[in-house]
Amino acid sequence: MRVGIGSLTEDRQNLTRAALVQSAKAVEAAGYDGLWFFDALGRGDILPDPLIGATLAASVTEKIEVGTCILQVPLRRPVELAHRVLTAHLMCEGRFSLGVGVGSTKGDFDFVGVDFNQRMAAMDAALPVMQKVWRNEPVNGYQLSVWPAALGGPPVLIGSWAGKTWIPRAAKEFDGWIASGAKSTYGKLQDGIGRFRAAGGKRAIVTNIQIDFTAKTEPMGDDTPFNLRCDPDTARERFSRLADLGYDDAIFVLPNHKPATLDAFAKIVGK
């Protein structure tokens, strides 16, 4: 199972370019497979724009995958977003994966001035438009004249932690599915990947898995989101259980990206 790390979490209110560059280089040096960027606007805690963050990370690394997990499509206009995604795809030279979703935090929608209740329909309408743009097909009578190196756009992974609609669609119409460790219990993760594989799905990812080896180890109950807030031995066991479910990738949220932290966690997940 590939192991990715969520974008920088330590002191992100004072984020600098140098800190993000150092983070990306440290994640790659520690042997991880990817660095993934989250998307939030109306939560009082600023994050870098995920497309810009991923592009910068790719520019200062050599091998790791960079991606979004997830970018909230309904917050943006489809053609404009398709153009920005296409640019990120070109700049990352084949190492960029686009994780998208409808979003689940109303504050993000209120901040932008978009109807939260229309987010499902908005994403359903936006994705085909974006794919047309990437294929250089006309939209509203116009087209971008897509760069040959970016034609077709990046792999698209659908983020969905509960819906019965988007998991089979992720399997049949797109390049993969992203589940949320912050939202899903072990049982839901087990059920979700069963439905995804039954529908013919290929790449399955769990993101937003929280880690705290200083926390008191508590049993993960039926209603507890999957996490590694436990002692290291229990963390190894939980990671093994997740791998046994058949997920292809796990993306973890570390308290910081210091080499010592990255190296210590690498020993837990076998990197």
WOGI-V149640 format. One record per helix or strand of 2 or more residues. SS is the DSSP state (hx for helix, st for strand). FROM is the first residue (numbers start at 0). LEN is the number of residues. If there is no record, write none. Layout:
ss->(SS,SS)
from->(FROM,FROM)
len->(LEN,LEN)
This chain:
ss->(st,hx,hx,st,hx,st,hx,hx,st,hx,hx,hx,st,hx,st,hx,st,st,hx,st,hx)
from->(1,11,16,33,49,64,72,77,95,105,115,147,154,163,175,185,202,226,231,248,258)
len->(5,3,13,4,10,8,3,15,6,7,19,3,5,10,5,13,9,2,14,5,11)
